[in-house]
């Protein structure tokens, strides 16, 4: 199906030229451009974003994954609190999860203290938030299917007897 294949290609590399995508799909370039435009108009494609290797950026932001247990509200379930949390600038992603906690957040700040203050002064005090657990991101090995950091063999790990 054109939709599935096109979205898969764009998910792998959104900067790929439509001419190349058309060849990969066996479609005309005009048909691919029209389908991309339709996806953008329908909101299927919500944006294009570079994948950054923060280990190579000086003064990179600090990221944390925050597990949040919430009390769902009558008639709204988790939606209302999830939308409230999503409105904070620090919050990059909000997911409803199954398991031990209800919401998973990806939060970005300038420092560990920024994130700690966000959790203690803005997130934990929201009505319906029962508990939080914050996990700071220390290193990325793979992001969105892409291996991050240096490529090659780490010579420190080569042990010869």
KOLSETI-583735 format. One record per residue: residue number from 0; x, z, y of N, C-alpha, C, CB in turn. Coordinates in Angstrom, 3 decimals. Atoms other than C-alpha are relative to their C-alpha. Glycine has a CB too. Layout:
<recs>
    nr        n.x        n.z        n.y       ca.x       ca.z       ca.y        c.x        c.z        c.y       cb.x       cb.z       cb.y
   NUM          X          Z          Y          X          Z          Y          X          Z          Y          X          Z          Y
...
</recs>
This chain:
<recs>
    nr        n.x        n.z        n.y       ca.x       ca.z       ca.y        c.x        c.z        c.y       cb.x       cb.z       cb.y
     0      0.851      0.000     -1.174      0.000      0.000      0.000      0.897      0.000      1.237     -0.968      1.227     -0.002
     1     -0.821      0.135     -1.204      1.380     -0.940      3.431      0.202      1.345      0.694     -0.639     -0.994      0.967
     2     -0.094     -1.270     -0.708      0.613      2.458      4.954      1.033      0.912     -0.643     -1.357      0.689      0.035
     3     -0.909     -0.918      0.672      2.469      4.481      2.353      1.444     -0.443      0.143     -0.361      0.120     -1.467
     4     -1.370      0.501     -0.058      5.564      2.282      2.338      0.550      0.048      1.428      0.062     -1.432     -0.539
     5     -0.444     -0.020     -1.390      5.761      1.962      6.127      0.320      1.422      0.443     -1.068     -0.614      0.916
     6     -0.251     -1.388     -0.403      5.463      5.703      6.670      1.222      0.573     -0.708     -1.225      0.870     -0.294
     7     -1.180     -0.459      0.740      8.064      6.354      3.989      1.270     -0.543      0.645     -0.077     -0.436     -1.482
     8     -1.170      0.608     -0.646     10.508      3.942      5.654      0.271      0.678      1.339     -0.212     -1.523      0.202
     9     -0.176     -0.632     -1.309      9.916      5.438      9.113      0.443      1.456     -0.126     -1.296     -0.078      0.798
    10     -0.423     -1.387      0.212     10.321      8.964      7.749      1.481      0.079     -0.315     -0.806      0.638     -1.128
    11     -1.424      0.038      0.322     13.742      7.997      6.438      0.867     -0.371      1.181      0.244     -0.963     -1.111
    12     -0.762      0.434     -1.164     14.873      6.290      9.651     -0.962     -0.618      1.007      1.118     -1.013     -0.402
    13      0.969      0.459     -0.988     12.506      5.997     12.614      0.595     -0.999      0.989     -0.562      1.182      0.750
    14     -0.645      0.931     -0.930     15.066      3.920     14.540      0.239     -1.374     -0.616      1.318      0.576      0.475
    15     -0.188      1.281      0.668     15.103      1.083     12.021     -0.786     -1.077      0.753     -0.449      0.079     -1.490
    16      0.650      1.083     -0.735     14.273     -2.205     13.722     -1.201     -0.513     -0.790      0.998     -1.151      0.281
    17      1.211      0.483      0.667     10.797     -3.557     12.995      0.273     -1.273     -0.794     -1.107     -0.253      1.026
    18     -0.378      1.221      0.731     12.395     -6.836     11.913      0.502      0.359     -1.388      1.083     -0.796      0.773
    19     -0.533     -0.432      1.290     14.278     -5.012      9.144     -1.093      0.635     -0.871      1.151      0.995      0.210
    20      1.102     -0.605      0.744     11.206     -3.004      8.156     -0.890     -1.089     -0.594     -0.827      0.937      0.912
    21      0.845      1.112      0.463      9.204     -6.235      7.891      0.601     -0.659     -1.234     -0.185     -1.046      1.117
    22     -0.671      0.602      1.150     11.800     -7.703      5.521     -0.117      0.918     -1.220      1.488     -0.283      0.324
    23      0.079     -0.966      1.100     11.816     -4.530      3.409     -1.394      0.032     -0.626      0.377      1.398      0.497
    24      1.380     -0.098      0.474      8.039     -4.616      3.140     -0.590     -1.344     -0.407     -0.859      0.617      1.065
    25      0.562      1.317      0.290      7.562     -8.376      2.774     -1.185     -0.321      0.900     -0.423     -0.080     -1.456
    26      1.069      0.218     -0.984      5.339     -8.391      5.876      0.592     -0.685      1.224     -0.689      1.349      0.399
    27     -0.486      0.571     -1.253      5.554    -10.118      9.242      0.368      1.123      0.960     -1.063     -0.936      0.633
    28     -0.400     -1.004     -0.986      7.228     -8.286     12.104     -1.195      0.394      0.872      1.158     -0.532      0.880
    29      1.184     -0.277     -0.820      3.989     -8.563     14.115     -0.941      0.971     -0.713     -0.743     -1.310      0.332
    30      0.869     -0.897      0.774      2.009     -6.875     11.311      0.565      1.421     -0.015     -0.166     -0.521     -1.446
    31     -0.646     -1.323      0.004      4.538     -4.014     11.154     -0.153      0.654      1.364      1.502     -0.114     -0.375
    32      0.150     -0.549     -1.357      4.491     -3.566     14.953     -1.438      0.450      0.248      0.415     -1.046      1.057
    33      1.411     -0.339     -0.190      0.691     -3.569     14.944     -0.363      1.271     -0.771     -0.898     -1.169     -0.447
    34      0.314     -1.186      0.798      0.528     -0.986     12.149      0.639      1.244      0.602      0.471     -0.186     -1.448
    35     -0.656     -1.141     -0.662      3.053      1.281     13.898     -0.800      0.412      1.233      1.467     -0.355      0.400
    36      0.798     -0.291     -1.202      1.039      1.012     17.134     -1.313      0.686     -0.378     -0.290     -1.302      0.790
    37      1.247     -0.614      0.458     -2.149      1.860     15.219      0.239      1.448     -0.440     -0.608     -0.818     -1.159
    38     -0.330     -1.366      0.425     -0.481      4.912     13.626      0.242      0.909      1.203      1.240     -0.007     -0.909
    39     -0.251     -0.793     -1.201      0.687      6.093     17.042     -1.317      0.317      0.711      0.962     -0.745      0.952
    40      1.286     -0.191     -0.678     -2.789      5.613     18.562     -0.887      0.996     -0.755     -0.729     -1.346      0.146
    41      0.815     -0.891      0.835     -4.481      7.419     15.631      0.583      1.406     -0.094     -0.143     -0.582     -1.395
    42     -0.632     -1.304      0.093     -2.026     10.308     15.869      0.649      0.267     -1.344     -1.000      1.057      0.279
    43     -0.704     -0.164      1.279     -0.572      9.717     12.394      1.480      0.187      0.293     -0.234     -1.230     -0.951
    44     -1.377     -0.174     -0.484      2.830      9.242     14.037     -0.107      0.791      1.288      0.747     -1.393      0.225
    45      0.133     -0.921     -1.128      3.158     12.162     16.445      1.206      0.000      0.924     -0.231      1.388     -0.506
    46     -1.173      0.050     -0.846      6.615     11.449     17.827      1.219     -0.418     -0.795      0.237      1.341      0.660
    47     -1.277      0.378      0.600     10.195     10.462     17.148      1.022      0.995      0.504      0.409     -1.485      0.350
    48     -0.904     -1.074     -0.365     12.952     13.026     17.113      1.335     -0.199     -0.710     -0.610      1.376     -0.350
    49     -1.296      0.121      0.675     16.699     12.894     16.443      0.254      1.193     -0.917      1.133     -0.121      1.031
    50     -0.411     -1.060      0.914     18.138     14.930     13.586      1.408      0.406      0.418     -0.052     -0.468     -1.516
    51     -1.267     -0.455     -0.562     20.964     16.996     15.104      0.741      0.906     -0.966     -0.234      0.724      1.314
    52     -0.851     -0.907      0.769     23.874     18.679     13.349      0.507      1.058      0.975      1.199     -0.768     -0.706
    53     -0.309     -1.039     -0.987     23.991     21.904     15.355      1.373      0.620     -0.197     -1.042      1.079     -0.052
    54     -1.345     -0.525      0.216     27.291     22.918     13.757      1.031     -0.764      0.826      0.363     -0.067     -1.485
    55     -0.919      0.819     -0.786     28.881     20.158     15.848     -0.310      0.035      1.488     -0.036     -1.423     -0.488
    56      0.406     -0.100     -1.401     27.246     21.179     19.134      0.406      1.361      0.538     -1.529     -0.221      0.160
    57     -0.395     -1.255     -0.640     28.811     23.775     21.388     -1.230      0.613      0.657      1.142     -0.228      1.048
    58      1.145     -0.722     -0.562     26.324     26.409     22.576     -1.319     -0.433     -0.633     -0.061     -0.210      1.504
    59      1.218      0.376      0.714     23.800     25.370     19.931     -0.987      1.168      0.022      0.323     -0.418     -1.464
    60      0.988     -1.082      0.004     20.549     27.324     19.916      0.035      0.797     -1.298     -1.396     -0.564      0.219
    61      0.147     -0.863      1.164     19.887     30.184     17.512     -1.390     -0.259     -0.565      0.208      1.526      0.366
    62      1.287      0.243      0.639     17.122     29.553     14.981     -0.315      1.110     -0.987     -0.007     -1.362     -0.708
    63      0.452     -0.989      0.979     15.069     31.909     12.865     -1.262     -0.504     -0.676     -0.251      1.376      0.670
    64      1.241      0.197      0.734     12.416     31.605     10.219     -0.679      1.364     -0.014      0.246     -0.569     -1.473
    65      0.714     -1.270     -0.073      9.789     34.281     10.715     -1.231     -0.079     -0.895     -0.399      0.337      1.469
    66      1.172     -0.133      0.862      7.307     35.292      8.036     -0.965      0.946      0.701      0.385      0.529     -1.441
    67      0.984     -0.809     -0.706      4.099     36.642      9.527     -1.204      0.242     -0.901     -0.433     -0.684      1.317
    68      1.252     -0.353      0.675      1.294     38.506      7.795     -1.018      0.259      1.088      0.165      1.256     -0.952
    69      1.040     -0.155     -1.011     -1.933     38.285      9.756     -1.326      0.352     -0.661     -0.140     -1.284      0.838
    70      1.360     -0.281      0.440     -5.512     39.451      9.458     -0.861     -1.165      0.481     -0.528      1.391      0.555
    71      0.814      1.136     -0.435     -7.723     36.343      9.453     -1.253      0.462      0.740     -0.392     -0.861     -1.201
    72      1.158     -0.381     -0.802    -10.563     36.407     11.972     -1.267     -0.651     -0.534      0.213     -0.383      1.464
    73      1.306      0.504      0.459    -14.205     35.972     11.080     -0.318     -1.304      0.733     -1.133      1.063      0.242
    74      0.393      1.330     -0.482    -15.386     32.370     11.575      1.181     -0.902      0.374     -0.899      0.151      1.192
    75     -1.151      0.813     -0.374    -11.833     31.186     12.403      1.092     -0.008     -1.058      0.567      0.491      1.296
    76     -1.065     -0.098      0.984     -9.685     32.271      9.476      1.340      0.198      0.689      0.032     -1.247     -0.885
    77     -1.351     -0.110     -0.563     -6.026     31.770     10.353      0.199     -0.911      1.208      1.036     -0.330     -1.063
    78     -0.195      1.039     -1.021     -6.573     28.916     12.824      0.246      0.546      1.401     -1.195     -0.898      0.033
    79     -0.112     -0.477     -1.376     -7.021     30.893     16.030      1.359      0.656      0.268     -1.123      0.989      0.302
    80     -1.292     -0.658     -0.216     -3.938     33.086     15.630      1.146     -0.995     -0.140      0.185      1.162     -0.991
    81     -1.039      1.018      0.166     -1.889     30.118     14.407      0.140     -0.842      1.271     -0.321     -0.905     -1.210
    82     -0.049      0.790     -1.242     -2.818     28.121     17.525      0.552      0.828      1.160     -1.403     -0.529      0.356
    83     -0.548     -0.891     -1.041     -2.056     31.116     19.772      1.515      0.063     -0.115     -0.607      1.427     -0.112
    84     -1.448     -0.083      0.228      1.394     31.463     18.219      0.669     -1.335      0.296      0.298      0.430     -1.448
    85     -0.574      1.334     -0.221      2.002     27.689     18.353      0.178     -0.314      1.478     -0.878     -1.060     -0.641
    86     -0.105      0.259     -1.441      1.516     27.763     22.141      1.265      0.575      0.631     -1.203      0.565      0.704
    87     -1.237     -0.555     -0.558      4.709     29.801     22.653      1.100     -1.057     -0.026      0.444      1.264     -0.789
    88     -1.072      0.999     -0.111      7.629     27.647     23.829      1.088      0.182     -1.055      0.622      0.064      1.380
    89     -1.058     -0.268      0.972     10.070     29.333     21.425     -0.342     -0.501     -1.398      0.282      1.478     -0.052
    90      0.469      0.346      1.338      7.979     28.344     18.411      0.049     -1.512     -0.185     -1.435      0.533     -0.237
    91     -0.152      1.424      0.290      8.989     24.972     16.976     -0.970     -0.476     -1.071      1.418     -0.294     -0.433
    92      0.889      0.358      1.104      6.815     25.003     13.842     -0.801      1.217     -0.429      0.799     -0.568     -1.192
    93      0.857     -1.038      0.566      3.920     27.004     12.399     -0.646     -0.596     -1.242     -1.085      0.504      1.039
    94      0.570      0.459      1.259      2.832     26.652      8.768     -0.838      1.105     -0.614      1.105     -0.447     -0.975
    95      0.781     -0.926      0.810      0.050     28.324      6.806      0.558     -0.067     -1.410     -1.537     -0.344      0.032
    96     -0.685     -0.053      1.291      1.616     29.457      3.527     -0.839      0.740     -1.039      1.368      0.675      0.150
    97      0.542     -0.818      1.077      0.505     30.719      0.156      1.084      1.002     -0.374     -0.444     -0.877     -1.243
    98     -1.009     -0.959      0.442      2.217     33.784     -1.250     -0.061      1.308      0.746      1.359     -0.585      0.148
    99     -0.096     -1.365     -0.523      3.412     37.075      0.210     -0.297      0.113      1.489      1.367      0.541     -0.266
   100      0.305     -0.035     -1.424      2.901     36.139      3.878     -0.907     -1.181      0.321      1.304     -0.037      0.864
   101      1.014      0.991     -0.355      0.414     33.958      5.738      0.543     -1.167      0.813     -1.099      0.661      0.764
   102     -0.544      1.036     -0.874      2.305     32.057      8.434      1.519      0.005     -0.055     -0.483      0.199      1.444
   103     -1.453      0.124     -0.116      5.861     30.762      8.555      0.273     -0.709      1.318      0.629     -0.784     -1.228
   104     -0.357      0.567     -1.296      7.366     30.091     11.969      1.461     -0.404     -0.014     -0.278      1.002      1.144
   105     -1.387      0.334     -0.307     10.527     28.295     12.991      0.115      0.181      1.497      0.402     -1.475     -0.466
   106     -0.130     -0.406     -1.392     11.640     29.815     16.285      1.424     -0.268      0.473     -0.366      1.496      0.178
   107     -1.307      0.315     -0.573     14.494     28.780     18.585      0.192      0.818      1.275      0.131     -1.528      0.294
   108     -0.346     -0.744     -1.206     16.245     30.875     21.239      1.441     -0.253      0.381     -0.239      1.493     -0.197
   109     -1.388      0.154     -0.460     19.468     30.992     23.229      0.930      0.990     -0.685      0.082      0.179      1.516
   110     -0.812     -1.033      0.641     20.626     34.122     21.415     -0.850      0.750     -1.026      0.585      0.984      1.057
   111      0.722     -0.844      0.951     19.730     36.523     18.621     -0.921      0.961      0.754      0.991      0.787     -0.899
   112      0.793     -0.928     -0.801     18.488     38.897     21.311     -1.279     -0.664      0.494      0.819      0.518      1.188
   113      1.198      0.727     -0.445     16.090     36.236     22.672     -1.068      0.004     -1.088      0.357     -1.450      0.385
   114      0.955      0.053      1.102     14.484     35.906     19.264     -0.525      1.392     -0.323      0.645     -0.626     -1.243
   115      0.430     -1.376      0.251     14.408     39.669     18.715     -1.036      0.448      1.038      1.213      0.952      0.015
   116      0.957     -0.362     -1.057     12.649     40.134     22.068     -1.316     -0.755     -0.170      0.596     -0.292      1.391
   117      1.220      0.766      0.256     10.191     37.359     21.243     -0.839      0.693     -1.073      0.344     -1.447     -0.431
   118      0.724     -0.645      1.107      9.286     39.081     17.970     -0.580      1.332      0.439      0.928      0.205     -1.211
   119      0.451     -1.365     -0.328      9.056     42.605     19.394     -0.981      0.054      1.169      1.193      0.865      0.321
   120      0.816     -0.111     -1.201      7.405     41.892     22.743     -1.155     -0.995      0.082      0.863     -0.168      1.185
   121      1.053      1.016     -0.122      5.280     38.781     22.180     -0.751     -0.239     -1.305      0.598     -1.301      0.476
   122      0.633      0.341      1.269      4.612     38.153     18.491     -0.657      1.212     -0.661      1.022     -0.607     -0.941
   123      0.513     -1.170      0.734      4.202     41.601     16.915     -1.186      0.658      0.678      1.093      1.019     -0.173
   124      1.072     -0.685     -0.737      1.822     42.794     19.636     -1.315     -0.784      0.002      0.440      0.250      1.431
   125      1.233      0.787      0.042     -0.723     40.016     19.049     -1.018      0.654     -0.926      0.292     -1.442     -0.461
   126      1.076     -0.507      0.858     -4.072     41.170     17.702     -0.041     -0.839     -1.268     -1.384     -0.032      0.738
   127      0.068      0.700      1.269     -4.213     40.295     14.047      1.337     -0.114     -0.710     -0.556     -1.353      0.214
   128     -1.311      0.042      0.647     -0.450     40.347     13.390      0.229      1.346     -0.676      1.146     -0.322      1.032
   129     -0.188     -1.229      0.777      0.123     42.890     10.626      1.468      0.350     -0.188     -0.663     -0.134     -1.352
   130     -1.436     -0.247      0.184      3.857     42.464      9.996      0.766     -1.311      0.150      0.282      0.641     -1.394
   131     -0.886      1.162     -0.111      6.809     40.140     10.496      1.291      0.281     -0.755      0.299     -0.339      1.492
   132     -1.343     -0.093      0.587     10.085     39.448      8.715      0.783     -1.176      0.562     -0.033     -0.019     -1.600
   133     -0.789      1.030     -0.673     12.769     37.547     10.612      1.264     -0.294     -0.789      0.355      0.433      1.432
   134     -1.182      0.459      0.723     15.462     35.511      8.874      0.742     -0.982      0.913     -0.387     -0.670     -1.382
   135     -0.774      0.878     -0.875     18.192     34.029     11.082      0.680     -1.087     -0.803      1.037      0.799      0.789
   136     -0.637      1.147      0.642     19.453     30.579     10.146      1.497      0.079      0.293     -0.614     -1.364      0.506
   137     -1.441     -0.133     -0.168     23.209     30.852      9.573      0.734     -1.327     -0.130      0.542      0.975     -1.004
   138     -0.667      1.289      0.207     24.154     27.385      8.334     -0.984     -0.976     -0.626      1.264      0.158     -0.899
   139      0.827      1.055      0.586     22.469     24.098      7.501      0.861     -0.803     -0.959     -0.620     -0.921      1.102
   140     -0.699      0.838      0.966     23.561     22.284      4.374     -0.703     -1.340     -0.163      0.103      0.711     -1.350
   141      0.783      1.219      0.115     20.741     19.755      4.214     -1.224      0.167      0.884     -0.400     -0.297     -1.488
   142      1.144     -0.046     -0.915     18.077     18.944      6.795     -0.759     -1.303     -0.111      0.452      0.252      1.469
   143      0.858      1.190      0.112     15.184     16.529      6.273      0.621     -1.071     -0.882     -0.281     -0.580      1.380
   144     -0.573      0.937      0.958     16.979     14.944      3.335      1.403     -0.472      0.325     -0.874     -1.168     -0.112
   145     -1.329      0.435     -0.431     20.292     14.525      5.194      0.992      1.141     -0.196     -0.019     -0.463      1.485
   146     -1.068     -0.986      0.168     23.469     16.369      4.153      0.655      0.241      1.352      1.053     -0.476     -1.052
   147     -0.556     -0.359     -1.309     24.821     18.219      7.196      1.433      0.485     -0.152     -0.860      1.084      0.682
   148     -1.369     -0.519     -0.021     28.305     19.329      8.198      0.997     -1.043     -0.426      0.122      1.211     -0.892
   149     -1.072      0.911      0.377     31.554     17.847      7.054     -0.279     -0.580     -1.376      1.362      0.717      0.019
   150      0.185      0.695      1.263     31.439     15.326      4.269      1.356     -0.071     -0.678     -0.615     -1.427      0.205
   151     -1.256      0.058      0.726     34.074     15.437      1.585      0.265      1.291     -0.738      1.141     -0.303      0.941
   152     -0.370     -1.151      0.813     35.861     17.951     -0.557      0.664      1.044      0.876      0.934     -0.415     -1.156
   153     -0.623     -1.118     -0.689     36.726     21.343      0.847      1.251      0.366     -0.798     -0.989      1.230      0.141
   154     -1.262     -0.198      0.718     40.401     21.624     -0.125      0.252      1.462     -0.345      1.152     -0.530      0.826
   155     -0.200     -1.416      0.296     40.231     25.416     -0.030     -0.580      0.372     -1.358     -0.629      0.862      1.088
   156      0.655     -0.299      1.271     38.067     25.295     -3.136      0.737     -0.613     -1.199     -1.433     -0.501      0.032
   157     -0.756      0.608      1.094     40.534     23.241     -5.172      1.042      1.012     -0.504      0.689     -1.335      0.465
   158     -0.913     -0.980      0.581     42.291     25.666     -7.468      0.688     -0.661     -1.195     -0.761      1.316     -0.429
   159     -0.713      0.561      1.140     44.996     24.451     -9.780      0.770      1.111     -0.693      0.954     -1.143      0.441
   160     -0.681     -1.051      0.773     46.467     26.561    -12.538      1.338     -0.501     -0.500     -0.868      0.463     -1.186
</recs>
